[in-house]
Amino acid sequence: MSITTPTNGRTDEMPTMIVPEPPRGGRKRVLIVVGTVVALLAVIAAAVTVVLVTRSTTAKVNPVAVYQQKLSSVLAPVVASNQAISVSLQALDGSKPTIRATQTATANAQQALTAARGAVAIITVPPASTQLSQQAAQALTQENGYLQSVNTTLGDPTGNTVASVQPLASATSSAFVPLASVAPTGSASISGVDNLLKWAQGATAAAKRSTPRAVVNNNNTTVVNPPVVVTPPSSSGGTPTSGSMQFCDQNIQADSISTSCQLAENTFVAYWHSGSSDSGWGDATVTAFSPVTNQSYSMSCTTDQVTVNCFGTAGSSTLRVAFPMRAVQVY
């Protein structure tokens, strides 16, 4: 019997395994499949990341902060228009250009107010901002009253609305104080009202000068242009330059050379402010402004309760103003 020596550990009886060769192009297809899977996973990962980031961002949005930002944008034009009015009021000198400029600024402010009130009404208010919303509405309501009073006073400086301008301006300024977080300059944006009132006072005085007024004398007799005796103060430095007295209206007289009627009228008003219907009027020193010289003068006024004589100095000239006490009492 013969023995067959195995070669490489394989006998003739063991079958030979044949590994098939990969089909042509198979490796490329595998790489394509693998690349597609990787790309798909990347897309899924990116989508998940976007969702997570979106959820995180949404969770961090503060509705109170969003509301305050929107409210601030709505109130900004109102505050800006208030500042424009304030500048116009401070420049108001009674001339037509300054009056028209102030009226235009007021009209623009009223338009800004209308737009703001409409916008505030449609902004969604978070529960935590309810009080702020109410404060904003209150400020805009006060703003409306203030603008109406300014507009009416500009149109009729002798009307009854003049007395309400200052209180409404103060109330509006105060109403903006709680809104400092959304309108930082809101309260300070309202100014110039004092100059408006000064102009209105002058316009009222001018209107009274043009209206004939009768004065009742001590005999209860109505007279027009009652005579007023004016005695200039003594002066050791010589006789000051002066002229005859002229009537500025039915009651007020002024030195025809040294004293303008504007100064005389302002002296009358200043003297009226020095007393009251309760305590009466007596001797007083008042300060009166002259639009002619753009200066203020100290006027010393004395009275015998029938006539008021006021004197002041302007350089070498003596300023003289006179009017009946009865005119002061019925003013």
Secondary structure, DSSP 8 states (H G I E B T S, - for coil): ------BTTB-TTS---------TTHHHHHHHHHHHHHHHHHHHHHHHHHHHHHHHHHHH--HHHHHHHHHHHHHHHHHHHHHHHHHHHHH--S-HHHHHHHHHHHHHHHHHHHHHHHHHHHS---GGGHHHHHHHHHHHHHHHHHHHHHHHHHH-TTSTTHHHHHHHHHHHHHHTGGGTTT-TTTGGG---HHHHHHHHHHHHHHHHHTS---EE-TTS-EESS----------TT---B---EEESSSS-EEETTT--HHHHHHHHHHHHHHSBTTTB--SEEEEEEETTTTEEEEEEEEE-SSEEEEEEEETTEEEEEEEEHHHHHT-
